[in-house]
Amino acid sequence: MTESEDPNPSEDTGPSKDTSADVRKPIPRPDENSAGYWTAAREHRLAIQYCAPCELLIHTPAGICPQCDNDDLDYRDVSGRGKLYSYTVIHDAPAPAFANMLPYIVGVIELEEQDRLFMIANILDTPTESVKIGIPMEVTFESLTPDCELPQFRPAHFNTTGD
């Protein structure tokens, strides 16, 4: 076999670039632990797993409560408000579907319902230079498909009219 016939050439031609308009972000796949989270997100609600015996909100979804080992967990709607705990600015796309977002911000948001109840999400509608630790955040939903809404966050917009 000649080098030109080799189906696995050793020369690295670099990453392939998909320039089609049909490049899509990965779609989450709910499982038995996370189904309640994704069902609520489709309805534009932020719901977090809840353990009634010890009154703990749990995120990311788990099979048992990390505090009391209870396995009868439910979901509770939460406000979707919190504060930016930490963040990073992404300058290199991890996949082609993210290239048009660059640079983008991934944040750790501490939800107001419980100390150390964190969510990791993209921070939308925000110039990178205006992001500061501690700013108030609110949930928003990014529509990936007709059946998939992804909870993301943005700086909170407070009603200044006094209503």
N, C-alpha and C positions, 0 to 999 in steps of 0.2 A: 504494500500500500504506500502511495506517495504521500508527502506531507499535505498536499492540497486535498487528498482524499480522506485524511484523518478526520473522523467525526468529532473528536475531542482535541482540537488544536491547543497547544500549550501557550500560545501567544494570547495575552490578555487584551481584549479589545475594549475594555472598560464596560461600565454599566450600560445596559440597553436603555434607551429613552423612548418611552411611549408618549408620543405627541398627540395621540388621539384625544378628542374631547370627551371620550367615554371612560376616562380614568376615574375610579371611584375610591373613596376611603373605605377601609375595612369596616364591615358591619359586625357589631357585637352579636354573640350567640348566647342567648339566655340559657341557663341551666336551672335545675330544681331550686338552687339557692338564690339565684338572681332574678328569677322570672317576675317576682313582685315589683322589683326595682324598674325593670324594663316596661312592664305593663303600665305603671304609673307614668313613666317618662313619655310613653305614647300619648298619654292624656295631658301632657304638660304639667305634671305634678312631680315633685321630688319626694320620693318615699324612701325611708331608710329602715333597714331591718331593726326589729325591736324585740328585746327579751323582757317579758312581763315580770317574771319572778325577781329579777335584780334591777329592773327598770333601766337597762342599758340600751342605747342606740348603737348599732354595729354597722360599720362600713369599712371594708368591702363585705358584701354578703358572704356568710359562712354557714356551715352545716350545724354548728353548735355555738353557743355563747362562750366567748373566751373568758368570761368572768365566773360563770356558775355551771357551765357544761350543760345547760338546758338545750334540748334540741327542738323544742316547740316554739319556733320563732315566727313572728308576724312582721308586717310592714306598717309604718306610721308615716303619714304625710308630715313634712317639716316645712318651715317657712321658705327655705331656699336662700336665706340671708346668712352672711358670715363675714369674716375678715380674711384678707390675704395674709397667709402665714409665711409663705415662701414662694419663689418663682424662678424660672429660668427662661431665657430667650433662645429659641431654636433658630439657627441660621442655615442648617443643612437639612434638607427634606429626608425623612426616614423612608419614604416611599414616593413614587411619582405623584400620587394623589394629593400630597401635601405641598408640592412645589409652588403652587400659586398662592400659598398662605404666607410664605417667608417674608420677613422673619415673623414668627408667631411666639406667643407666650404660653407656657404651661405653668399653672399655678397650683399651689396647695392651699385650699380654702378651709379654714376652721369654721364649721357651722355653729350658729349661735345657740342651738338647742342643748349643747353639751360640751364641756371642756374636752379638748383633744379629739373631737369628732371631725376627722379630716376627709376631704375629697380632693382628688387630683383631676383637673380639667383644663381645657384651653381657656384662656382669657380672651374674650372677643371684644370688638369695638373699642380697642384701646391702643393708642400709640405706645410703643415700647418705652419711650422716654418718660411717660407719665405714670408708669407703674411704680408703686411704693408699698413696702411691707406695711400691713395694718389698714390699708384702705378698705372701706366697706364694699362688699361684693353681693351680687344677687344672681340667682340662677336664670338662665335663658336656655332655650332649646334649639338645637341645630337639627334640621330635618335632613337625614341621610337618604331615606327612602320613604315611601308612603307609610310603611309599617315600623320605621325606626327613627325615633327622636333621641338625640344625644344630649344629656344635660351638660351644659357648659356654663361659664360664668362671665360676668362683665361688671364694671364698677357700678355700684348702686346709684340709681337716679332717684333722688329724694323729691317728694312733692313740696315745692316751695310756695304754694298758694295757701297753705294752711288748712287745706281740706283733709 
